[in-house]
Amino acid sequence: MTRIRGFAVLLATALAVSACGGSEPPAAGGGQPGAKEFSVALTEPDHLTPGNTSSSYSITVLQALFDLPVVIDAKGQPQMRAAESVTSEDQKVWTIKIKPGQKFHNGEPVTAESFADAWNAAAYGPNAWTNNYYFENIEGYDKLNPEAPEGSEEAPKPTVDKLSGLKVVDPNTLQVTLTGPFSQFPITLAYTGFAPMPKAAFADLAAYDIKPIGNGPFALDGTWVRNRQIKVKKFEGYAGPRPAKSGSINFKIYESRDTAYVDLRAGKVDLIQTIPPASAPEAKKLLGDRFVATPSGTMDYLGFPVFDKRFASADLRRAISMAIDRQAIVDAVFNGAFKPMSSLVAPLVPGYREGACGEACVYDVAKAKALFDKAGGFSGTMNLYFSNADPSYEQWMTAVANQLKDNLGIADIQFRKVPAADYLSTLREHKQDGPYRNNWVMDYPSPQNYLQPMWGEGNRMGWESKEFNDLIAQANSAAGMEASIPLYQQAEDVALREMPMAPLWNWQDQGGYSDKITGVQIDAYSPNLDLITVK
């Protein structure tokens, strides 16, 4: 069965399901429907414009505010949400039918043009939005992102501001022409960057970033109060398949997850999606059935600034990887809950291979030191970069630093702890001059979602590999998921051989909630906040 035919079956199933739903269930406790508020612990986001953030903290809020064309269900299968269907005859030209009757929170209708406008803005190079590269396989992307001429560091301004591959056929039909066949295009539409935007957004994009107008079951209530809170309320005009079961959500922003967990214990916050690993054993006993452990697509890596000549040697990078005792760190910092990894993709992902990395991800001090010496060692200060979003980041970086000192003899290691809101821009702008914590939260269950954004062109490491990029292109053009997987695996082998970024461990999300709420259904793809009811 080809990828297209398989997806068509899923579309039919999704349509049947959504046609049966739509009426709002009564509120728990006999109150008015959706009359009550609950709170969610959150780390400060970087942006709230869907096309301009890949932060998991931002995405938690945006999932409440926006309906995307497609959603990934708890089983990892794509289902329709704002779209009615996504079809193609050749996997290059795709037709997206938008469900009629949807509205933005300001009353504007959600149309095919709403998606085209948002995608054009994200793809327009001068906007410098984070999710720009998600649109690179749509025709016309190169004209929106011209390269700097030889000898110049500044790219010329594009002469156009719209992707030629987007065609609004009618108010409910968007035709998308890709640069080549891409069987996984429908799955990508479940990523936050493909959300629609209303016309009103473009009058003042800076204002929109702190008060976004979405099409989801919740609307922003006021504006984003930096480093304090983001409040959303039930959108009464919502016509989609997941009406809110509560009246409002207060996303309470914390600098530390330890503090958030203390507040959960004290009843000052109702939901925390990531309990600090050191507190997990206590949380299990304290919360009982309200402790939620979920297999995750989230991975931690140690990235190397390959653009810095001190890290240009693959032998040096492999030596550092082999000098890290992943299991010891998982046991000490994460209470054994995480899984040491030797693959670049998470176990949830089709094509995952345990042990793909081989000996380069196996703790072996003697071999690590031999490779380190072969590479010429390392002189000077080695700076380790991580954000301040979670105390466990510093804990495991401290363990890594100690192991590199003990196992490789690197005497001078310093920490560079960066505010969470600034961390991603630090990496994107190549301001890091040493190994850094890199984290990936799966957007959709495909090897492409890990490999291309993190190791492909324009990556944070400054790593360049034509062999890798060619294999990714071949995999993207394969007839379907089954045919693409061996090619993605070959690309993974190239990246593992050169090790510009070393896999460390796969998360198991450990969350918890208060006795004030019910209906908590956190999965690997969403916290499903619309399902939560306040008692």
ABEGO torsion letter per residue (X at the ends): XBAAAAAAAAAAAAAAAAAABGBBBBBBGGBBBGABBBBBBBBBBABABAAABABAAAAAAAAAABBBABBBBAAGBBBBBABABBBBAAGABBBBBBBBGBBBAAGBBBBAAAAAAAAAAAABAAAGBAAAAAAAABBGAAAABBBBBBGBABBBBBABABBAABBBABAABBBBBBABBBAAAAAAAABAAABBBBAAAAABAAAAAABBBBABABBBBEBBBBGABBBBBBBAABABABBBABABBBBBBBABAAAAAAAAAAGABABBABBBAAAAAAAAAAAEAABBBBBBABBBBBBBBAABAAAABAAAAAAAAAABBAAAAAAAAAGGABBBBABABBAABBGBBBGAAEAAABBBAAAAAAAAAAAGEBBEBBBBBBBAABAAAAAAAAAAAAAAAAAAGBABBBBBBBBAAAAAAAAAAGABABBBBBBBBBABBBAAAAAAAAABBGBAAGBBBAAAAAAAAAAAABABAAAAAAAAAAAAAAAAAAGABBBABBBBBBBBBBAABBGBBBBAABAGAAABBBX
